[in-house]
Amino acid sequence: MAKIIKVSAMEGIEKILRNNKQWAEGITEKDAQYFEELAKGQSPEYLWIGCADSRVPANELLGLKPGEVFVHRNVANLVLHADFNSLAVIHYAVEYLKVKYIIVCGHYGCGGVQAAMSGNRFGLVDNWIRHVDDVMSVYEEELAELDEDAKFKRLCELNAIEQAVNVSQSPPVLDAWERGQELHVYAMVYDLNDGLLKPVAPPILEPQKFGLAKRS
C-alpha cells in the first residue's frame, strides 16, 4: 500500500512539472524575452486579498499577467488587525510596490463563511472563522430577515465589506493616505456560477473609524 501511495504522489508531481514545462515553453515561443524581463522586478497596481479557495485564481479572473497583481489569500479572505501575515503583505504592497488599488474579494459559496453559519466545530480553523462570526453578529438583524440561501450570499458580501474596512484601518494604509498617496480600497464578491466580479460597496478612499454597519 505504501508503494502505491508513493507512486501516485510522484505521478501527481510529475504532472504539474510537465504542465509547467509546457507552459514556460509556450510563453517563450511567443516572447523569447518574457521571463528575462519578468525577473527584473514587479510593479503591480493591484493588491488582491482573496479566499484560499482553489476555484478563485486572482490573475486569471482579473485577466492580468504575472507581475500585474500582488496576491494574498487565506480562508474566508479575512484581514485581522493582529494578523501580521496580511499586514506585512499590505505594508509591502503599499509602501514599496505603491499599488493603487486594494481589492478584498470574497466569493459566493465560501466554505469558511458556511462553516461560521453552521455553528458547528471543525477544529483549529474555528479560531480563524470566529471572525466571520463577529461579522454575522454585527449584521444579525439584517441577516435574520433572509432565508438560508440569501443569508449565505449576503454574509459573503458583508464579510468582504468588513474586511475592506479593516484594510482601511491598517497602519500601512493610514500612513499612505496621510502622505497623500493614491490608494483605493474595494470590497468585491466573485460568483462561481458565472465567473463575474461584483463590487458590493462604494470604494473606500479615506480612513474609516468604524465598520460600515456602525456607520449606517
C-alpha positions in Angstrom: 0.0 0.0 0.0 2.8 2.4 0.9 4.4 1.9 -2.6 1.1 2.6 -4.3 0.7 5.9 -2.4 4.3 6.8 -3.3 3.8 6.2 -7.0 0.6 8.0 -7.0 2.2 11.0 -5.3 5.0 11.1 -7.8 2.6 10.9 -10.7 0.8 13.9 -9.3 4.0 15.9 -9.0 5.3 14.8 -12.4 2.0 16.0 -13.9 2.5 19.6 -12.7 6.1 19.6 -13.7 5.1 18.6 -17.2 2.4 21.3 -17.2 4.9 23.9 -16.0 7.4 23.0 -18.7 4.7 23.2 -21.4 3.5 26.5 -20.1 7.0 28.0 -20.0 7.8 26.8 -23.5 4.5 28.2 -24.8 5.3 31.6 -23.2 8.8 31.8 -24.6 7.6 30.7 -28.1 5.5 33.9 -28.1 8.1 36.1 -26.4 11.6 34.9 -26.0 12.5 37.7 -23.6 9.4 37.3 -21.4 10.9 35.6 -18.3 14.1 37.7 -18.6 12.0 40.9 -18.4 9.8 39.4 -15.6 12.8 38.6 -13.5 13.9 42.2 -13.4 11.1 43.2 -11.0 7.4 43.7 -10.4 5.3 46.9 -10.4 1.7 45.8 -9.9 -1.1 48.4 -9.5 -3.3 45.9 -7.6 -3.2 44.1 -4.3 -5.7 41.2 -4.2 -6.8 39.9 -0.8 -8.9 36.8 -1.5 -10.0 33.5 -0.3 -7.7 30.4 -0.5 -10.4 28.5 -2.4 -8.8 26.8 -5.4 -11.6 28.0 -7.7 -10.8 31.7 -7.3 -7.5 32.3 -9.2 -6.8 36.1 -8.9 -4.7 36.6 -12.1 -7.0 34.6 -14.3 -10.3 36.1 -13.3 -8.8 39.6 -13.4 -7.4 39.0 -16.9 -3.9 40.1 -15.6 -0.5 38.7 -16.4 2.2 37.6 -13.8 3.6 40.8 -12.3 0.4 42.8 -12.6 -1.3 41.8 -9.3 0.2 41.2 -5.8 -1.8 38.4 -4.1 -2.6 37.4 -0.5 -5.1 34.6 0.2 -6.4 32.9 3.3 -9.6 31.1 4.4 -12.6 33.4 4.0 -10.4 36.4 2.9 -10.0 37.8 6.4 -7.9 40.9 7.3 -7.3 40.9 11.0 -5.6 43.6 13.0 -3.5 41.0 14.8 -2.5 39.0 11.7 1.0 40.1 10.8 0.9 37.9 7.7 -1.8 40.0 6.0 -0.4 43.3 7.5 3.0 42.5 6.1 1.6 41.9 2.7 -0.4 45.2 2.8 2.7 47.1 4.1 4.9 45.8 1.3 2.3 46.3 -1.4 1.5 49.9 -0.3 4.9 51.1 0.9 7.2 49.6 -1.7 5.2 48.4 -4.7 3.0 51.5 -4.5 -0.2 49.7 -5.5 -3.1 52.0 -6.3 -5.9 49.5 -5.7 -6.6 47.0 -2.9 -9.3 44.6 -3.6 -10.8 42.4 -0.9 -12.7 39.7 -2.6 -15.0 37.1 -1.2 -16.9 34.6 -3.2 -20.3 33.1 -3.1 -20.3 29.5 -1.7 -17.3 30.3 0.6 -16.6 27.3 2.9 -15.3 29.5 5.7 -18.5 31.6 5.7 -20.6 28.5 5.5 -18.8 26.9 8.5 -19.4 30.1 10.5 -23.1 30.0 9.7 -23.4 26.3 10.7 -22.4 26.9 14.3 -20.5 23.6 14.2 -17.0 22.9 15.4 -14.3 22.0 12.9 -11.1 22.1 14.8 -8.2 24.6 14.6 -9.9 26.6 11.9 -12.6 27.6 14.4 -10.3 30.2 15.8 -9.9 31.8 12.4 -13.5 31.7 11.2 -14.6 33.1 14.6 -14.0 36.5 12.9 -16.8 35.7 10.4 -19.0 35.0 13.4 -18.2 38.6 14.5 -19.4 40.0 11.2 -22.6 37.8 11.5 -23.3 39.2 14.9 -22.9 42.8 13.7 -25.4 42.3 11.0 -27.7 39.9 12.9 -30.9 41.9 12.4 -30.4 42.2 8.6 -29.5 38.5 8.2 -32.4 37.3 10.4 -34.8 38.5 7.7 -33.4 36.3 5.0 -33.8 32.7 4.1 -30.7 30.4 4.4 -29.6 30.8 0.8 -30.0 34.5 0.7 -28.3 34.8 4.2 -25.3 32.8 3.0 -24.8 35.0 -0.1 -25.3 38.2 1.9 -22.9 37.1 4.6 -20.2 36.5 1.9 -20.8 40.1 0.8 -20.8 41.6 4.3 -17.7 39.7 5.2 -15.8 41.2 2.2 -17.1 44.7 3.1 -16.0 44.5 6.7 -12.5 43.1 5.8 -12.1 46.0 3.3 -12.9 48.4 6.3 -10.2 46.6 8.3 -7.8 47.2 5.4 -8.7 50.9 5.6 -7.9 50.9 9.3 -4.5 49.2 8.9 -1.3 51.3 9.7 0.2 50.9 6.2 -3.0 52.3 4.5 -3.5 55.1 7.0 0.2 56.1 6.6 -0.3 56.1 2.8 -3.3 58.3 2.9 -1.6 60.7 5.4 1.2 61.3 2.9 -1.2 61.8 0.1 -0.6 58.5 -1.7 -3.3 57.5 -4.2 -5.0 54.3 -2.8 -8.4 52.9 -3.3 -9.9 50.0 -1.3 -12.6 47.9 -2.8 -14.9 45.1 -1.5 -16.0 42.7 -4.1 -17.5 39.2 -4.4 -16.8 36.6 -7.1 -19.6 34.5 -8.4 -18.5 30.9 -9.1 -21.6 30.4 -11.3 -20.8 32.9 -13.9 -17.2 34.0 -13.3 -18.1 37.6 -12.7 -16.9 40.1 -10.0 -19.3 42.3 -8.3 -18.4 45.4 -6.2 -20.5 45.2 -3.0 -19.8 48.6 -1.5 -18.5 52.0 -2.7 -14.7 52.3 -2.8 -13.0 53.5 0.4 -10.8 56.5 -0.3 -10.2 57.8 3.2 -9.8 56.4 6.7 -12.8 54.7 8.2 -13.2 55.0 12.0 -15.8 52.2 12.3 -17.1 49.3 10.3 -19.7 50.0 7.7 -22.5 48.6 9.8 -21.8 51.0 12.6 -21.8 54.0 10.2 -25.1 53.1 8.6 
